[in-house]
Amino acid sequence: MNLFDNIETLAATEEFFEVLAVGPAVRIERIVSMGQVTPAGEAYAQGADEWVTLLQGRARLEFGDGEVLEMVAGDWVFIEAHRTHRVTATSSAPPCVWLAVHGTLRHPDPNKDA
């Protein structure tokens, strides 16, 4: 398996989600976006934490508190459960390839040893 297989055709009309692994408290998925965004007036506020990295492409996330995050390949973000956010831009050339981990997660405190 390869995270970049078939990406040009997967999200041609709508954003593509593929569950790669699942467990009692975690779900790992590949997401492929080609210009898709969160519809106007809608937002995500998942019941689980999410750690997501952008493996390819460019994207912009906007959070309910006004924070805007411009992402490029290699960037990642930890989104706490119930934090309102929207995807307001995704590149189509190249397509965005995301790797997302959902579950009961903890963002380590950078001021403490891991």
PyMOL commands that place a pseudoatom at each C-alpha (Angstrom):
pseudoatom trace, name=CA, resn=MET, resi=1, chain=A, elem=C, hetatm=0, pos=[0.000, 0.000, 0.000]
pseudoatom trace, name=CA, resn=ASN, resi=2, chain=A, elem=C, hetatm=0, pos=[1.130, 3.540, -0.734]
pseudoatom trace, name=CA, resn=LEU, resi=3, chain=A, elem=C, hetatm=0, pos=[-0.443, 6.769, 0.565]
pseudoatom trace, name=CA, resn=PHE, resi=4, chain=A, elem=C, hetatm=0, pos=[-0.021, 8.373, -2.862]
pseudoatom trace, name=CA, resn=ASP, resi=5, chain=A, elem=C, hetatm=0, pos=[-1.706, 5.615, -4.924]
pseudoatom trace, name=CA, resn=ASN, resi=6, chain=A, elem=C, hetatm=0, pos=[-4.431, 6.887, -7.280]
pseudoatom trace, name=CA, resn=ILE, resi=7, chain=A, elem=C, hetatm=0, pos=[-4.619, 10.344, -5.704]
pseudoatom trace, name=CA, resn=GLU, resi=8, chain=A, elem=C, hetatm=0, pos=[-5.456, 12.154, -8.960]
pseudoatom trace, name=CA, resn=THR, resi=9, chain=A, elem=C, hetatm=0, pos=[-8.616, 10.098, -9.477]
pseudoatom trace, name=CA, resn=LEU, resi=10, chain=A, elem=C, hetatm=0, pos=[-9.749, 9.594, -5.874]
pseudoatom trace, name=CA, resn=ALA, resi=11, chain=A, elem=C, hetatm=0, pos=[-10.876, 13.164, -5.164]
pseudoatom trace, name=CA, resn=ALA, resi=12, chain=A, elem=C, hetatm=0, pos=[-11.847, 14.279, -8.655]
pseudoatom trace, name=CA, resn=THR, resi=13, chain=A, elem=C, hetatm=0, pos=[-15.412, 15.148, -7.619]
pseudoatom trace, name=CA, resn=GLU, resi=14, chain=A, elem=C, hetatm=0, pos=[-15.474, 14.997, -3.814]
pseudoatom trace, name=CA, resn=GLU, resi=15, chain=A, elem=C, hetatm=0, pos=[-13.042, 14.714, -0.938]
pseudoatom trace, name=CA, resn=PHE, resi=16, chain=A, elem=C, hetatm=0, pos=[-11.909, 11.103, -0.409]
pseudoatom trace, name=CA, resn=PHE, resi=17, chain=A, elem=C, hetatm=0, pos=[-11.638, 9.437, 3.021]
pseudoatom trace, name=CA, resn=GLU, resi=18, chain=A, elem=C, hetatm=0, pos=[-10.074, 6.009, 3.565]
pseudoatom trace, name=CA, resn=VAL, resi=19, chain=A, elem=C, hetatm=0, pos=[-9.756, 4.315, 6.949]
pseudoatom trace, name=CA, resn=LEU, resi=20, chain=A, elem=C, hetatm=0, pos=[-6.305, 2.702, 7.125]
pseudoatom trace, name=CA, resn=ALA, resi=21, chain=A, elem=C, hetatm=0, pos=[-6.466, 1.275, 10.655]
pseudoatom trace, name=CA, resn=VAL, resi=22, chain=A, elem=C, hetatm=0, pos=[-8.915, 1.300, 13.513]
pseudoatom trace, name=CA, resn=GLY, resi=23, chain=A, elem=C, hetatm=0, pos=[-8.817, 0.261, 17.146]
pseudoatom trace, name=CA, resn=PRO, resi=24, chain=A, elem=C, hetatm=0, pos=[-10.886, 0.654, 20.303]
pseudoatom trace, name=CA, resn=ALA, resi=25, chain=A, elem=C, hetatm=0, pos=[-9.774, 4.257, 20.825]
pseudoatom trace, name=CA, resn=VAL, resi=26, chain=A, elem=C, hetatm=0, pos=[-8.127, 5.310, 17.546]
pseudoatom trace, name=CA, resn=ARG, resi=27, chain=A, elem=C, hetatm=0, pos=[-8.834, 5.661, 13.816]
pseudoatom trace, name=CA, resn=ILE, resi=28, chain=A, elem=C, hetatm=0, pos=[-6.170, 6.430, 11.197]
pseudoatom trace, name=CA, resn=GLU, resi=29, chain=A, elem=C, hetatm=0, pos=[-7.267, 7.666, 7.815]
pseudoatom trace, name=CA, resn=ARG, resi=30, chain=A, elem=C, hetatm=0, pos=[-5.969, 8.985, 4.527]
pseudoatom trace, name=CA, resn=ILE, resi=31, chain=A, elem=C, hetatm=0, pos=[-7.779, 12.000, 3.117]
pseudoatom trace, name=CA, resn=VAL, resi=32, chain=A, elem=C, hetatm=0, pos=[-7.328, 13.277, -0.443]
pseudoatom trace, name=CA, resn=SER, resi=33, chain=A, elem=C, hetatm=0, pos=[-8.590, 16.757, -1.364]
pseudoatom trace, name=CA, resn=MET, resi=34, chain=A, elem=C, hetatm=0, pos=[-8.479, 18.564, -4.707]
pseudoatom trace, name=CA, resn=GLY, resi=35, chain=A, elem=C, hetatm=0, pos=[-9.908, 22.025, -4.141]
pseudoatom trace, name=CA, resn=GLN, resi=36, chain=A, elem=C, hetatm=0, pos=[-12.666, 20.838, -1.792]
pseudoatom trace, name=CA, resn=VAL, resi=37, chain=A, elem=C, hetatm=0, pos=[-13.447, 22.955, 1.263]
pseudoatom trace, name=CA, resn=THR, resi=38, chain=A, elem=C, hetatm=0, pos=[-15.879, 22.823, 4.166]
pseudoatom trace, name=CA, resn=PRO, resi=39, chain=A, elem=C, hetatm=0, pos=[-19.187, 24.177, 2.812]
pseudoatom trace, name=CA, resn=ALA, resi=40, chain=A, elem=C, hetatm=0, pos=[-20.084, 27.737, 3.809]
pseudoatom trace, name=CA, resn=GLY, resi=41, chain=A, elem=C, hetatm=0, pos=[-21.979, 27.847, 7.080]
pseudoatom trace, name=CA, resn=GLU, resi=42, chain=A, elem=C, hetatm=0, pos=[-20.676, 24.432, 8.187]
pseudoatom trace, name=CA, resn=ALA, resi=43, chain=A, elem=C, hetatm=0, pos=[-17.832, 23.499, 10.528]
pseudoatom trace, name=CA, resn=TYR, resi=44, chain=A, elem=C, hetatm=0, pos=[-16.260, 20.431, 12.108]
pseudoatom trace, name=CA, resn=ALA, resi=45, chain=A, elem=C, hetatm=0, pos=[-16.276, 19.909, 15.879]
pseudoatom trace, name=CA, resn=GLN, resi=46, chain=A, elem=C, hetatm=0, pos=[-15.487, 16.209, 16.233]
pseudoatom trace, name=CA, resn=GLY, resi=47, chain=A, elem=C, hetatm=0, pos=[-16.036, 14.320, 19.467]
pseudoatom trace, name=CA, resn=ALA, resi=48, chain=A, elem=C, hetatm=0, pos=[-12.453, 12.987, 19.369]
pseudoatom trace, name=CA, resn=ASP, resi=49, chain=A, elem=C, hetatm=0, pos=[-9.053, 14.631, 19.264]
pseudoatom trace, name=CA, resn=GLU, resi=50, chain=A, elem=C, hetatm=0, pos=[-7.367, 14.770, 15.860]
pseudoatom trace, name=CA, resn=TRP, resi=51, chain=A, elem=C, hetatm=0, pos=[-3.713, 14.880, 14.883]
pseudoatom trace, name=CA, resn=VAL, resi=52, chain=A, elem=C, hetatm=0, pos=[-3.403, 15.595, 11.180]
pseudoatom trace, name=CA, resn=THR, resi=53, chain=A, elem=C, hetatm=0, pos=[-0.459, 16.148, 8.878]
pseudoatom trace, name=CA, resn=LEU, resi=54, chain=A, elem=C, hetatm=0, pos=[-0.414, 17.395, 5.307]
pseudoatom trace, name=CA, resn=LEU, resi=55, chain=A, elem=C, hetatm=0, pos=[1.836, 15.080, 3.299]
pseudoatom trace, name=CA, resn=GLN, resi=56, chain=A, elem=C, hetatm=0, pos=[1.407, 16.870, -0.034]
pseudoatom trace, name=CA, resn=GLY, resi=57, chain=A, elem=C, hetatm=0, pos=[-0.175, 20.097, -1.245]
pseudoatom trace, name=CA, resn=ARG, resi=58, chain=A, elem=C, hetatm=0, pos=[-1.252, 23.336, 0.435]
pseudoatom trace, name=CA, resn=ALA, resi=59, chain=A, elem=C, hetatm=0, pos=[-4.265, 23.992, 2.651]
pseudoatom trace, name=CA, resn=ARG, resi=60, chain=A, elem=C, hetatm=0, pos=[-5.788, 26.532, 5.002]
pseudoatom trace, name=CA, resn=LEU, resi=61, chain=A, elem=C, hetatm=0, pos=[-7.682, 25.788, 8.219]
pseudoatom trace, name=CA, resn=GLU, resi=62, chain=A, elem=C, hetatm=0, pos=[-9.751, 28.371, 10.075]
pseudoatom trace, name=CA, resn=PHE, resi=63, chain=A, elem=C, hetatm=0, pos=[-10.739, 27.843, 13.689]
pseudoatom trace, name=CA, resn=GLY, resi=64, chain=A, elem=C, hetatm=0, pos=[-13.779, 29.122, 15.571]
pseudoatom trace, name=CA, resn=ASP, resi=65, chain=A, elem=C, hetatm=0, pos=[-11.554, 31.340, 17.725]
pseudoatom trace, name=CA, resn=GLY, resi=66, chain=A, elem=C, hetatm=0, pos=[-10.297, 33.194, 14.625]
pseudoatom trace, name=CA, resn=GLU, resi=67, chain=A, elem=C, hetatm=0, pos=[-6.958, 31.403, 14.250]
pseudoatom trace, name=CA, resn=VAL, resi=68, chain=A, elem=C, hetatm=0, pos=[-5.976, 30.798, 10.617]
pseudoatom trace, name=CA, resn=LEU, resi=69, chain=A, elem=C, hetatm=0, pos=[-3.414, 28.126, 9.794]
pseudoatom trace, name=CA, resn=GLU, resi=70, chain=A, elem=C, hetatm=0, pos=[-1.755, 28.012, 6.370]
pseudoatom trace, name=CA, resn=MET, resi=71, chain=A, elem=C, hetatm=0, pos=[-0.354, 24.510, 5.831]
pseudoatom trace, name=CA, resn=VAL, resi=72, chain=A, elem=C, hetatm=0, pos=[2.238, 23.122, 3.424]
pseudoatom trace, name=CA, resn=ALA, resi=73, chain=A, elem=C, hetatm=0, pos=[3.583, 19.598, 3.017]
pseudoatom trace, name=CA, resn=GLY, resi=74, chain=A, elem=C, hetatm=0, pos=[5.100, 18.398, 6.271]
pseudoatom trace, name=CA, resn=ASP, resi=75, chain=A, elem=C, hetatm=0, pos=[3.022, 20.653, 8.545]
pseudoatom trace, name=CA, resn=TRP, resi=76, chain=A, elem=C, hetatm=0, pos=[0.881, 19.049, 11.240]
pseudoatom trace, name=CA, resn=VAL, resi=77, chain=A, elem=C, hetatm=0, pos=[-1.658, 20.251, 13.760]
pseudoatom trace, name=CA, resn=PHE, resi=78, chain=A, elem=C, hetatm=0, pos=[-3.265, 18.841, 16.894]
pseudoatom trace, name=CA, resn=ILE, resi=79, chain=A, elem=C, hetatm=0, pos=[-6.985, 19.673, 17.089]
pseudoatom trace, name=CA, resn=GLU, resi=80, chain=A, elem=C, hetatm=0, pos=[-8.594, 19.048, 20.463]
pseudoatom trace, name=CA, resn=ALA, resi=81, chain=A, elem=C, hetatm=0, pos=[-12.000, 17.389, 20.557]
pseudoatom trace, name=CA, resn=HIS, resi=82, chain=A, elem=C, hetatm=0, pos=[-14.913, 19.797, 19.991]
pseudoatom trace, name=CA, resn=ARG, resi=83, chain=A, elem=C, hetatm=0, pos=[-12.658, 22.606, 18.668]
pseudoatom trace, name=CA, resn=THR, resi=84, chain=A, elem=C, hetatm=0, pos=[-14.597, 24.187, 15.826]
pseudoatom trace, name=CA, resn=HIS, resi=85, chain=A, elem=C, hetatm=0, pos=[-12.690, 24.391, 12.550]
pseudoatom trace, name=CA, resn=ARG, resi=86, chain=A, elem=C, hetatm=0, pos=[-13.158, 24.588, 8.799]
pseudoatom trace, name=CA, resn=VAL, resi=87, chain=A, elem=C, hetatm=0, pos=[-11.013, 23.716, 5.799]
pseudoatom trace, name=CA, resn=THR, resi=88, chain=A, elem=C, hetatm=0, pos=[-11.162, 26.890, 3.688]
pseudoatom trace, name=CA, resn=ALA, resi=89, chain=A, elem=C, hetatm=0, pos=[-8.647, 26.016, 0.945]
pseudoatom trace, name=CA, resn=THR, resi=90, chain=A, elem=C, hetatm=0, pos=[-6.989, 22.924, -0.521]
pseudoatom trace, name=CA, resn=SER, resi=91, chain=A, elem=C, hetatm=0, pos=[-4.715, 22.769, -3.537]
pseudoatom trace, name=CA, resn=SER, resi=92, chain=A, elem=C, hetatm=0, pos=[-5.617, 20.710, -6.576]
pseudoatom trace, name=CA, resn=ALA, resi=93, chain=A, elem=C, hetatm=0, pos=[-2.197, 20.785, -8.221]
pseudoatom trace, name=CA, resn=PRO, resi=94, chain=A, elem=C, hetatm=0, pos=[-0.794, 18.980, -6.411]
pseudoatom trace, name=CA, resn=PRO, resi=95, chain=A, elem=C, hetatm=0, pos=[-3.724, 17.335, -4.636]
pseudoatom trace, name=CA, resn=CYS, resi=96, chain=A, elem=C, hetatm=0, pos=[-3.696, 17.469, -0.848]
pseudoatom trace, name=CA, resn=VAL, resi=97, chain=A, elem=C, hetatm=0, pos=[-2.850, 14.182, 0.829]
pseudoatom trace, name=CA, resn=TRP, resi=98, chain=A, elem=C, hetatm=0, pos=[-3.558, 14.144, 4.553]
pseudoatom trace, name=CA, resn=LEU, resi=99, chain=A, elem=C, hetatm=0, pos=[-2.853, 11.569, 7.242]
pseudoatom trace, name=CA, resn=ALA, resi=100, chain=A, elem=C, hetatm=0, pos=[-5.223, 11.923, 10.194]
pseudoatom trace, name=CA, resn=VAL, resi=101, chain=A, elem=C, hetatm=0, pos=[-5.264, 10.164, 13.549]
pseudoatom trace, name=CA, resn=HIS, resi=102, chain=A, elem=C, hetatm=0, pos=[-8.515, 10.429, 15.546]
pseudoatom trace, name=CA, resn=GLY, resi=103, chain=A, elem=C, hetatm=0, pos=[-9.011, 9.266, 19.109]
pseudoatom trace, name=CA, resn=THR, resi=104, chain=A, elem=C, hetatm=0, pos=[-8.404, 10.080, 22.715]
pseudoatom trace, name=CA, resn=LEU, resi=105, chain=A, elem=C, hetatm=0, pos=[-5.015, 11.691, 22.256]
pseudoatom trace, name=CA, resn=ARG, resi=106, chain=A, elem=C, hetatm=0, pos=[-2.792, 13.972, 24.285]
pseudoatom trace, name=CA, resn=HIS, resi=107, chain=A, elem=C, hetatm=0, pos=[-0.700, 16.803, 22.930]
pseudoatom trace, name=CA, resn=PRO, resi=108, chain=A, elem=C, hetatm=0, pos=[2.595, 16.654, 24.844]
pseudoatom trace, name=CA, resn=ASP, resi=109, chain=A, elem=C, hetatm=0, pos=[3.561, 19.667, 26.890]
pseudoatom trace, name=CA, resn=PRO, resi=110, chain=A, elem=C, hetatm=0, pos=[6.711, 21.093, 25.242]
pseudoatom trace, name=CA, resn=ASN, resi=111, chain=A, elem=C, hetatm=0, pos=[7.861, 22.332, 28.668]
pseudoatom trace, name=CA, resn=LYS, resi=112, chain=A, elem=C, hetatm=0, pos=[8.034, 18.797, 30.079]
pseudoatom trace, name=CA, resn=ASP, resi=113, chain=A, elem=C, hetatm=0, pos=[10.051, 15.739, 29.137]
pseudoatom trace, name=CA, resn=ALA, resi=114, chain=A, elem=C, hetatm=0, pos=[8.068, 13.234, 27.027]
for i in range(1, 114): cmd.bond("trace and resi %d" % i, "trace and resi %d" % (i + 1))
show_as sticks, trace
zoom trace
